[in-house]
Amino acid sequence: MLLLDAYGPANSRASSGGETRIIRMGYGPDELYTRWAQRGLPLWREFSARTGKEFFHQAGVLWLGNDADAYLKSLYQVLGNAGVKRESLTSAEIRRRWPQLRFEDVTWGVLEPDSGVLMARSSVQALVGDLVSNGVEYSAAEVAVPGVRGKLTEIKTSAGDVISAGTFVFACGAWLPKLFPELLRQRIFPTRQEVFFLGPPPGSAAFRAPNMPVWLDRTHPDLPYALPDIDNRGFKIAFDRHGDAFDPDADERVIAPSSVERLHAYLRQYIPAMANAPIIETRVCQYENTWNGDFLIARHPELENVWIAGGGSGHGFKHGPALGEYLSARILRSVPPEPRFSLAAKQTEQKRAVY
Ligand SMILES: Cc1cc2nc3c(=O)[nH]c(=O)nc-3n(C[C@H](O)[C@H](O)[C@H](O)COP(=O)(O)OP(=O)(O)OC[C@H]3O[C@@H](n4cnc5c(N)ncnc54)[C@H](O)[C@@H]3O)c2cc1C
């Protein structure tokens, strides 16, 4: 087995190159992704235990909404049905437990106490190391897909090497539309997403776990979310609303001044304790959105031994273990496909439905 990556595992252009990613079980009414996240968490824990590294932090995940929020009501129900531990919290309880946050429009919340944060970059790099020590070959190389039909026998790297294989899997995130332009240019839409790390006051633990969980504010139109300070990188905050179209190879990853202003306005209103905190680090990453946020995990329609796995749509990281199980079962044991992951289900208009 050979693993190739153009820029290296969890590089700074890759979506998996971020410091941390949320693992939450809640997906509103969507049982499929709840089930996958439930399957993934013990596998992440197992990988941590096996490698002796802490890739999961059980910080808890707090959903913030209001009484009219049907997504949150369904989420509470689905988590209950799935046996996921969750607590319903009034706005008064939220204020009492986390006085550093001031969400005036929030009337209730749902806490997933067993969920939390995954260490993204370091876990992916550890995974590649683990694979290599178990006999997988790894090489840094950019590949192209030749214009053939039927069966793919070989691919070429940009360095001129030829690689033959029986089965090819392309899990190339936001680059998939470049590799398969005719198929995916209108089906995967990379967008620019900005992330901020803020410096808490010296000696303060108010923005660290267990004093602050991950939280996602559903009452604000820009869908802010935040992660506690882990590994002293700072309090991480970002907005889930899709940004502008983005080229993962060429575009610069510098935060726009208008975004800094918007962030400060948000902090002044909702997290006054952080209003004057300096921005100590920023990241510009890309989502690779399918039309509605469902993943694309399918056989290529014209190449019988080529598989495509991507369309993480801003929520894919946590699902790596479940996705790996699903894809290998599809390839090796021909298990029936999940229709939502098929190419046929991917429309060309952008209409987000999975959050
Ligand atoms: C700001 C931000 C926040 C997010 N938050 C969360 C979260 O909280 N929870 C969550 O679950 N998910 C989250 N996500 C989504 C998650 O990070 C992605 O779904 C996931 O990392 C995608 O992984 P991937 O392996 O498909 O793509 P990537 O990590 O982008 O990897 C693609 C790889 O393909 C390689 N490649 C590309 N073209 C070629 C080629 N021609 N030849 C060889 N190699 C190639 C690249 O070098 C790259 O390393 C977030 C994403 C962003 C951007």
Ligand as a Chemical Component Dictionary entry (heavy atoms), coordinates in Angstrom:
data_LIG
# 
_chem_comp.id                   LIG 
_chem_comp.type                 NON-POLYMER 
_chem_comp.pdbx_formal_charge   0 
_chem_comp.three_letter_code    LIG 
# 
loop_
_chem_comp_atom.comp_id 
_chem_comp_atom.atom_id 
_chem_comp_atom.alt_atom_id 
_chem_comp_atom.type_symbol 
_chem_comp_atom.charge 
_chem_comp_atom.model_Cartn_x 
_chem_comp_atom.model_Cartn_y 
_chem_comp_atom.model_Cartn_z 
_chem_comp_atom.pdbx_ordinal 
LIG C1  C1  C 0 -11.504 26.237 9.665  1  
LIG C2  C2  C 0 -12.004 24.829 9.638  2  
LIG C3  C3  C 0 -12.644 24.312 10.744 3  
LIG C4  C4  C 0 -13.119 23.005 10.738 4  
LIG N1  N1  N 0 -13.676 22.520 11.870 5  
LIG C5  C5  C 0 -14.028 21.216 11.948 6  
LIG C6  C6  C 0 -14.457 20.678 13.174 7  
LIG O1  O1  O 0 -14.516 21.380 14.186 8  
LIG N2  N2  N 0 -14.788 19.357 13.215 9  
LIG C7  C7  C 0 -14.698 18.555 12.123 10 
LIG O2  O2  O 0 -15.031 17.376 12.231 11 
LIG N3  N3  N 0 -14.285 19.053 10.922 12 
LIG C8  C8  C 0 -13.933 20.352 10.818 13 
LIG N4  N4  N 0 -13.462 20.877 9.642  14 
LIG C9  C9  C 0 -13.451 20.033 8.436  15 
LIG C10 C10 C 0 -12.250 19.114 8.384  16 
LIG O3  O3  O 0 -11.089 19.789 8.786  17 
LIG C11 C11 C 0 -12.120 18.555 6.971  18 
LIG O4  O4  O 0 -13.354 17.962 6.577  19 
LIG C12 C12 C 0 -11.029 17.490 6.891  20 
LIG O5  O5  O 0 -9.850  17.930 7.516  21 
LIG C13 C13 C 0 -10.770 17.158 5.434  22 
LIG O6  O6  O 0 -9.740  16.212 5.361  23 
LIG P1  P1  P 0 -9.272  15.665 3.949  24 
LIG O7  O7  O 0 -8.224  14.668 4.261  25 
LIG O8  O8  O 0 -10.438 15.280 3.132  26 
LIG O9  O9  O 0 -8.624  16.944 3.203  27 
LIG P2  P2  P 0 -7.263  17.696 3.514  28 
LIG O10 O10 O 0 -6.942  17.641 4.960  29 
LIG O11 O11 O 0 -7.355  19.049 2.884  30 
LIG O12 O12 O 0 -6.163  16.847 2.778  31 
LIG C14 C14 C 0 -6.083  16.783 1.384  32 
LIG C15 C15 C 0 -4.661  16.387 1.035  33 
LIG O13 O13 O 0 -4.621  16.066 -0.345 34 
LIG C16 C16 C 0 -3.340  16.397 -0.803 35 
LIG N5  N5  N 0 -3.408  16.551 -2.264 36 
LIG C17 C17 C 0 -4.157  17.417 -2.957 37 
LIG N6  N6  N 0 -3.979  17.274 -4.277 38 
LIG C18 C18 C 0 -3.068  16.275 -4.430 39 
LIG C19 C19 C 0 -2.476  15.658 -5.563 40 
LIG N7  N7  N 0 -2.766  16.034 -6.810 41 
LIG N8  N8  N 0 -1.578  14.665 -5.357 42 
LIG C20 C20 C 0 -1.277  14.250 -4.074 43 
LIG N9  N9  N 0 -1.810  14.823 -2.980 44 
LIG C21 C21 C 0 -2.717  15.808 -3.144 45 
LIG C22 C22 C 0 -3.024  17.706 -0.095 46 
LIG O14 O14 O 0 -1.609  17.940 -0.036 47 
LIG C23 C23 C 0 -3.662  17.490 1.276  48 
LIG O15 O15 O 0 -2.708  17.087 2.236  49 
LIG C24 C24 C 0 -12.982 22.194 9.592  50 
LIG C25 C25 C 0 -12.346 22.717 8.456  51 
LIG C26 C26 C 0 -11.848 24.016 8.485  52 
LIG C27 C27 C 0 -11.160 24.557 7.277  53 
# 
loop_
_chem_comp_bond.comp_id 
_chem_comp_bond.atom_id_1 
_chem_comp_bond.atom_id_2 
_chem_comp_bond.value_order 
_chem_comp_bond.pdbx_ordinal 
LIG C1  C2  SING 1  
LIG C2  C3  SING 2  
LIG C2  C26 DOUB 3  
LIG C3  C4  DOUB 4  
LIG C4  N1  SING 5  
LIG C4  C24 SING 6  
LIG N1  C5  DOUB 7  
LIG C5  C6  SING 8  
LIG C5  C8  SING 9  
LIG C6  O1  DOUB 10 
LIG C6  N2  SING 11 
LIG N2  C7  SING 12 
LIG C7  O2  DOUB 13 
LIG C7  N3  SING 14 
LIG N3  C8  DOUB 15 
LIG C8  N4  SING 16 
LIG N4  C9  SING 17 
LIG N4  C24 SING 18 
LIG C9  C10 SING 19 
LIG C10 O3  SING 20 
LIG C10 C11 SING 21 
LIG C11 O4  SING 22 
LIG C11 C12 SING 23 
LIG C12 O5  SING 24 
LIG C12 C13 SING 25 
LIG C13 O6  SING 26 
LIG O6  P1  SING 27 
LIG P1  O7  DOUB 28 
LIG P1  O8  SING 29 
LIG P1  O9  SING 30 
LIG O9  P2  SING 31 
LIG P2  O10 DOUB 32 
LIG P2  O11 SING 33 
LIG P2  O12 SING 34 
LIG O12 C14 SING 35 
LIG C14 C15 SING 36 
LIG C15 O13 SING 37 
LIG C15 C23 SING 38 
LIG O13 C16 SING 39 
LIG C16 N5  SING 40 
LIG C16 C22 SING 41 
LIG N5  C17 SING 42 
LIG N5  C21 SING 43 
LIG C17 N6  DOUB 44 
LIG N6  C18 SING 45 
LIG C18 C19 SING 46 
LIG C18 C21 DOUB 47 
LIG C19 N7  SING 48 
LIG C19 N8  DOUB 49 
LIG N8  C20 SING 50 
LIG C20 N9  DOUB 51 
LIG N9  C21 SING 52 
LIG C22 O14 SING 53 
LIG C22 C23 SING 54 
LIG C23 O15 SING 55 
LIG C24 C25 DOUB 56 
LIG C25 C26 SING 57 
LIG C26 C27 SING 58 
# 
